[in-house]
Amino acid sequence: MNTQDFVNMEEQYGAHIYHPLDVVIERAEGVWVYDVDGKKYLDCLSAYSAVNQGHVHPEILKALLDQAKKVTLTSRAFRNDQLPLLYKELSEMTGYEMSLPMNSGAEAVEAAVKLARKWAYQVKKVPRHQAEIIVAGNNFHGRTVTVISFSTEPLYRDDFGPFTPGFVVVEYGNTDAIEKAITPNTAAVMLEPIQGEAGVIIPPAGYLKKVAEICRKNNVLLVTDEIQTGLARTGKLFAADHEDVRPDVVIVGKALSGGFYPVSAVLADKPILGLFTAGEHGSTFGGNPLAAAVARAALRVIREEKLAERSQQLGEYFLEQLSEISSPHVKEVRGKGLLIGVELKPEAMGARRFCEALQMKGILAKETHDNVIRFAPPLVIDKETIDWALPSIREVLNIK
């Protein structure tokens, strides 16, 4: 079967919830992927930062295979020998006292919402079922009904109400708006340190630090969604580290498994995460031994291969080179680490056609928010590979 055969089959039998580029990948290694027709591509999306460690990293693969031969699932009705080790290693690496493992990023966001609400009722003494969480416009935290309840993207909301109450939306990057929105019922402020799906939107310098100060002053939790920006993507373990901010709650996912398996987690100290009691939250697969073994290996690779440092160094170089490209279509190039967005002018007629042109040259990138090309290759990329890609990127950014 060739590419078109697979595309036709997918279009016929699959729900049309994505609009992918018509490349059908059958294998991958490191920063490279290969399609069913034998063509090789540089992956500049990293599965939305889930494969920071590179595709099919041998150490994570070994952990997966070794554990799969032993036991894959026990449910949380019984204990297993991998989860306690993951708890300990997550704590040692991140500095948070406790973690709650889940599967998808959206599940972890839901867990964080429940946690913030319980904290509000048990600790802050907000009247029951009156807690509010402040979020930012143009956010992306997932697509469950509760999460889209505080989205500002009409596509995510229009046909899916009624919505979950208890959320207040303010302008991203505006600390005054957050301060004004806080009431005695405010449980938390939940933000992405950098808005990835919105188009790699970087807030003003000092924004997160000021938000943290506002939260402390008003006895409000600061919750950061680091599912896409965390685990070395932006040049630090967490994007909040760039401003020396330690949020009360951190949500992680994607690269927590290196792309092998859905693993996410909520991180916090014991006075917060210790509020959950048996039966209040759970997941059949969350914290299963296969997931825990994979996550342990994924964290080990980030640490031992110094992926945060690589991301910072190579990200600075890639951003600098992209910024120097002279193109009538480019409005702005922005980024942190190896999370980079090239925003196009309205008259460029959208980023999709540029991503399709890049595909023809062996580079896979994806448009976001219609007019932004996101470049986020696996953090194991090297300078030589970036240099290989730059001439093609320059050429594509200058197409008519």
HELIX and SHEET records of a PDB file:
HELIX    1   1 THR A    3  TYR A   13  1                                  11    
HELIX    2   2 SER A   46  SER A   49  1                                   4    
HELIX    3   3 PRO A   58  ALA A   68  1                                  11    
HELIX    4   4 LEU A   83  THR A   94  1                                  12    
HELIX    5   5 GLY A  105  TRP A  119  1                                  15    
HELIX    6   6 ALA A  120  LYS A  124  3                                   5    
HELIX    7   7 VAL A  145  ILE A  148  1                                   4    
HELIX    8   8 PRO A  154  ARG A  157  1                                   4    
HELIX    9   9 THR A  175  ALA A  181  1                                   7    
HELIX   10  10 TYR A  207  LYS A  217  1                                  11    
HELIX   11  11 ALA A  239  GLU A  243  5                                   5    
HELIX   12  12 LYS A  254  LEU A  256  5                                   3    
HELIX   13  13 LYS A  270  LEU A  273  1                                   4    
HELIX   14  14 PRO A  289  GLU A  304  1                                  16    
HELIX   15  15 LEU A  307  SER A  323  1                                  17    
HELIX   16  16 PRO A  346  ALA A  348  5                                   3    
HELIX   17  17 ARG A  352  MET A  360  1                                   9    
HELIX   18  18 LYS A  383  VAL A  396  1                                  14    
SHEET    1   A 4 ILE A  25  GLU A  29  0                                        
SHEET    2   A 4 TRP A  32  ASP A  35 -1                                        
SHEET    3   A 4 LYS A  40  ASP A  43 -1                                        
SHEET    4   A 4 ILE A 363  LEU A 364  1                                        
SHEET    1   B 7 MET A  98  MET A 102  0                                        
SHEET    2   B 7 SER A 264  ALA A 268 -1                                        
SHEET    3   B 7 VAL A 249  VAL A 252 -1                                        
SHEET    4   B 7 LEU A 221  ASP A 225  1                                        
SHEET    5   B 7 THR A 186  LEU A 191  1                                        
SHEET    6   B 7 GLU A 132  ALA A 136  1                                        
SHEET    7   B 7 PHE A 167  VAL A 170  1                                        
SHEET    1   C 4 VAL A 330  LYS A 336  0                                        
SHEET    2   C 4 LEU A 339  LEU A 344 -1                                        
SHEET    3   C 4 VAL A 372  PHE A 375 -1                                        
SHEET    4   C 4 LYS A 366  THR A 368 -1                                        
END                                                                             
